[in-house]
Amino acid sequence: MKRFWLLLLCAVVPPVLLIGGCGGGGGTPAAPTTVTVRGKVETEGSDPAAIAGARVVLGGKTTTTDSNGAFEFKDKVVTAVTRATVTVALSVSRDQYGTRLDDTVVLTIGATKTLETIRLPALPGTGTVSGKVVQSTDGAALVNAKVTLGTGNYAQSGRTDDNGLFQVSGVLTAEQAYRVTKTGFLPAAGVVDNVVQAQTTELPGSIKLVPSGAKATVSGTVRDEDGNALAQATVKSGTVTDQTDAQGRYELANLSAGTQTLTASKDGFNNSVREVEVTGDQGEIDFVLFSSNELGSLPTTPFNLAGRIVDGTGNPASDATVTAVKQGDQTASASLKTGADGKFYLFVPPGAYTIRAEKGAQSATKAVTLPTGGQIVTEIVLTLG
């Protein structure tokens, strides 16, 4: 079996198995010793059976169980610093089974460890998700990043290997959210569009984690409620400020990555305040400012779709039911009834929607796409007929 180096992290962080060293010189390195780790993967239940072909990731290293469900990491060389043990993460996955994650596997340097039998719950009807996690600045693979698919009691979590690759099984089908975390980096979140039963869905492109303390630029456009560009509007985040140009565009440079509060303002308009996850890949952050005479008609809850419903003569249609339905899914995402001014404000996730307005026997529909990046789509006008 091919041998490779497993080294401890430097400084004061907990030791983990890694390829490569921490750099620096001075002193005589400790004599390398080896660790061997063995284990077995079986099904849960009163009559367990071996699971062949399970993917096992131990401290970033990978192997696969044999026909008896057994696996082995043999004679892996560890360079000891001052500690007699190392603590590593172990994750095991197999399609149609849940993923097991243990972040506290303790290995004694120079010894052989046989792990307790790992039992995976059978989860028929689920799918598997795979992908890669890299550093945003240089695209380098990130080992031991934690990847979680789904939420609540249905969530499944695993760790990336030395190549930044992950595989999480037991994921519920259809659209599922994911979240990736690693110490020293900002979390990343997203959505897998369609997890397929008994298949592996590979995420397109790599998931990029932004180092904590990194700097980035945020830009976008400021418009009024009718969609007109607003020049000389002020956009600021902390002490970083910019004014929009004739096209309503602004740019805030050198912002710290992470959650930032952005405020857009202009005389004669109500301020707009937004919390933005600054990553460098957050996309355009656009603002819509409503004129002061709109005060009192704005909703107190968040919204990102706004417009009005009118009758055949162009007059406001009150008491009309307005619904946003995500295309491809007939379940209503948001719904309300218009007031005397015929206006509506809805809050939905990014995506393609059909806006439906109904009043009595009259109705109207309009296709609308809400982009990512916290944008607001306004002046959606539907005429009942």
HELIX and SHEET records of a PDB file:
HELIX    1   1 GLY A  152  TYR A  154  5                                   3    
HELIX    2   2 SER A  292  GLU A  294  5                                   3    
SHEET    1   A 4 TRP A   5  LEU A   7  0                                        
SHEET    2   A 4 ALA A  70  THR A  79  1                                        
SHEET    3   A 4 THR A  33  THR A  43 -1                                        
SHEET    4   A 4 THR A 112  THR A 114  1                                        
SHEET    1   B 4 TRP A   5  LEU A   7  0                                        
SHEET    2   B 4 ALA A  70  THR A  79  1                                        
SHEET    3   B 4 THR A  33  THR A  43 -1                                        
SHEET    4   B 4 ILE A 118  LEU A 120  1                                        
SHEET    1   C 4 LYS A  61  THR A  64  0                                        
SHEET    2   C 4 ARG A  55  LEU A  58 -1                                        
SHEET    3   C 4 THR A  85  SER A  93 -1                                        
SHEET    4   C 4 ARG A 100  THR A 108 -1                                        
SHEET    1   D 3 LEU A 165  VAL A 171  0                                        
SHEET    2   D 3 GLY A 127  GLN A 135 -1                                        
SHEET    3   D 3 THR A 200  GLU A 202  1                                        
SHEET    1   E 3 LEU A 165  VAL A 171  0                                        
SHEET    2   E 3 GLY A 127  GLN A 135 -1                                        
SHEET    3   E 3 ILE A 207  LEU A 209  1                                        
SHEET    1   F 4 GLN A 156  ARG A 159  0                                        
SHEET    2   F 4 LYS A 146  LEU A 149 -1                                        
SHEET    3   F 4 ALA A 174  THR A 181 -1                                        
SHEET    4   F 4 ALA A 188  VAL A 195 -1                                        
SHEET    1   G 3 ARG A 249  SER A 256  0                                        
SHEET    2   G 3 LYS A 215  ASP A 224 -1                                        
SHEET    3   G 3 PHE A 287  LEU A 289  1                                        
SHEET    1   H 4 VAL A 240  GLN A 243  0                                        
SHEET    2   H 4 THR A 234  SER A 237 -1                                        
SHEET    3   H 4 GLY A 258  SER A 265 -1                                        
SHEET    4   H 4 SER A 272  VAL A 278 -1                                        
SHEET    1   I 3 LYS A 343  LEU A 346  0                                        
SHEET    2   I 3 LEU A 305  VAL A 310 -1                                        
SHEET    3   I 3 VAL A 377  THR A 383  1                                        
SHEET    1   J 4 ALA A 332  LYS A 337  0                                        
SHEET    2   J 4 THR A 321  LYS A 326 -1                                        
SHEET    3   J 4 GLY A 351  LYS A 359 -1                                        
SHEET    4   J 4 GLN A 362  LEU A 370 -1                                        
END                                                                             
